[in-house]
Amino acid sequence: MSDEKTTAPIAPVHPVKREFHGREFVDNYEWLRDKQSQETLDYLNAENDYTAAHTGHLDAMTENIFQEIKSRIKQTDMSVPARRGKYWYYGRSEEGKNYGYSCRIPVEEGSDPWTAPVIPEEGSPEGEEIILDANALAEGKDFFALGAASISDSGRYLAYSVDFAGDERFELSIKDLDTGELLEDHLTGIFYGATWAGDGYIFYSTVDDAWRPDAVWRHKVGTEQSADVRVFHEEDEHFNVGIGSARSDKYLFIGVGSKITSEAWVLDTENPEGEFRPLWTRETGVDYDVDHAVVGGEDYWIVTHNATGPNFAVGYAKVDAELPALRELPELLAHDDTTRIEGVDTYRDHMVVGYRRGGIGRAAIMRVGDDFGEFEELNFNEELFTVAVAGNPEWDAPVVRVSYVSYIQPAQLFDYRVDTGEYTLLKEQEVPGGYDPDDYVAYRIWSTASDGTKIPVSVVHRSDLDRTKPNPTLLYGYGSYEASMDPYFSASRLSLMDRGMIYAVAHVRGGGEMGRQWYDDGKMLQKKNTFTDFIAVADDLIERRVTTSDQMVAEGGSAGGMLMGAVANMAPDRFTAIQAVVPFVDPLTSMLMPELPLTVPEWEEWGDPYHDPEYYDYMKSYSPYENVEAKDYPDILAITSLNDTRVLYVEPAKWIAQLRATATGGEFLLKTEMAAGHGGVSGRYDKWRQNAFEYAWTINKATGLTE
């Protein structure tokens, strides 16, 4: 290796003074924000070269894990068809192809319209149409992502959108599935999704300069985008907007929401050029969501809301009647301190509610006829699992799709007949090469935080692991946005556990695992609970002799990357290494720049340091970048993407530069994907290889293994 590649890059110092509320901070590396600058690009490339040189000894293990992942994933596969109208729709993949195909076949005349056909693994079924070939769309592109793939009501048109940069701004095209031709319609600069009203209109959203979805537009098929009509615009920078439709296809809904407040606007789909009307006017702190149901021949709004308590309730109101206040709605499910209601999904003859209790997501189904029925919970045997009613596009479907997965059970998909309660297994995730769930074990322990709060911790490892001694461990955490880190099966995680490692998830406050209060207790001026909870879990694992600080690696991404940066400063001696993926490690700088993507809406998550010195001082006290000290740190790997619009690459770049200039110990690596977005590289093989690299680094740090 050359000296150039083995010597750590030293970022030039170009001091910039920041002044707010009488406080000053000198930022030596803010110049890295200019991604058009050759100096910035040269520095990022130098960091990539340095990372490559200092992880070269892991090439063999990376390749081994990549091959293991490939061998455990069925590369030529297909999804279970879902019916919409006259067709069954499904996706399939082929070995050697990075992306999949979207396909459909007609519903066979005389067949049971609710029993999905079995798609052969080899060849194509009779009548198959490939309606979208993502491989063809991605050909010659460094990056590819699909933002929408929406079928019109009759099944004639497909609206799809693509992103070739990773910046989450999409170009939409319309394909006539009867002829296979593209229409002349071409929409640019749009956000995720596209919602049809009949066959003649598409509704979509766009973003403002700060990447906030702020407007909904109506496009008439066959016209220029310049003729599109903006049907809704949200001025308040705290709020995002989106557009969707009821499963009944009777109504279109515009959802307007901040982190704590929401509002719904509705329009009859029979009148797509009409005016949307608001249902319940927004009230600060009141969050609600609306669906449409028909009960006893009458139309009802089904409303999930927090007007009567933080864990939400489910109420209802007749569509044509004068709407009572949310707090006065008759209830199908009342607020419960132990149960966080997450939403309701409606069908002609039943409705499904998703909720959380005891840190586990659950679901229940109500039969609907002349009146409302009672919700009946779907029950399962494992301690740790994830269940979801995956839905069915058809309003009058007598079956729902239920997905089930756990840390050790590969994903299963069932048809559940609502009238009989009968489950039919449609598909189970196949693990080629053989997989026995009995070879692994998953269970929960509870760690005690500094304030006495019990923190749930999920633990997974091989069942033959010698637990009489400490073992190498990967401790994962997130803890923001009320996001719950639910159990899921990972074929790639087997490579970690088969090398003797424990995989543990700290379900820290700021997430949603234990209800809305769990989230509230880990945000704003309570944010440090997220960090101290994670440290408490690490201490507990060490005290229980599950692992040692010399064998434990911490990992988190995005907002979980901020968690990684904070614990690196607060408890560097607990971990041998830390991996931070697209990490939000310069939060105070970002929250002081309203012009940045997402900043103003995020003030309701982190606080508003721009206007309020209390939040400035609080964020200043935990900002990973601004609290780097001259002390020994664990080895750190930061992974980012140049075109990420959610957490800008500049944050980890500045953080690694500051660590390298200030810390007295630790190896600091930065890997920047030069053609990727927040989700990293595109293409499944590239993603598997990136996953393999990350696991190889983690395994090496925890175990010393290099193969």
Buried (B, 14 or more C-beta within 10 A) or exposed (E): EEEEBEEBBEBEEEEEEBEBEEEEBEBBBBBBBEBEEEEBBEBBEBBBBBBBBBBEEBEEBBBBBBEBBBEBBBBEBBBBBBBBBEBBBBBBBEEEBBBBBBBBBBBEEEEEBBEBBEBEEEEBBEEBBEBBBBBEBBEEBBBBBBBBBBBBBEBBBBBBBBBBBBBBBBBBBBBBBEEEEEBEBEBEEBBBBBBBBEEBBBBBBBBEEBBBBBBBBBBBBEEEBEEBEEBBEBEEBBBBBBBEBBBBBBBBBBBBBBBBBBBBBBBEBEEBEEEBEEBBEBBEEBBBBBBBBBBEEEBBBBBBBBBBBBBBBBBBBEBEEEBEEBEEBEEBBEBBEEBBBBBBBBBBBBBBBBBBBEBBBBBBBBBBEEEBBEBEEBEBEBBBBBBBBBBBEBBEBBBBBBBBBBBBBBBBBBBBBBEEEEBEEBBBBEBEEEBEBEBBBBEBBEBBBEEEBEBBBBBBBBBEBEBEEBBBBBBBBBBBBBBBBBBBBBBBBBBBBEBBBBBBBBBBBBBBBBBBEBBBBBBBEBBBBBBBBBBBBBBBBBEEEBBBBEBBBBBBBBBBBBBBBBBBBBBBEBBBBBBBBBBBBBBBBBBBBEEBBBBBBBBBBBBBBBEEEEBBEBBBEBBBBBBBEEEEBBBBBBBBBBBBBBBBBBBBBBBBBBBBBEBEEBBBBBBBBBBBBBBBBBBBBBBBBBBBBBBBBBBBBBBEBEE
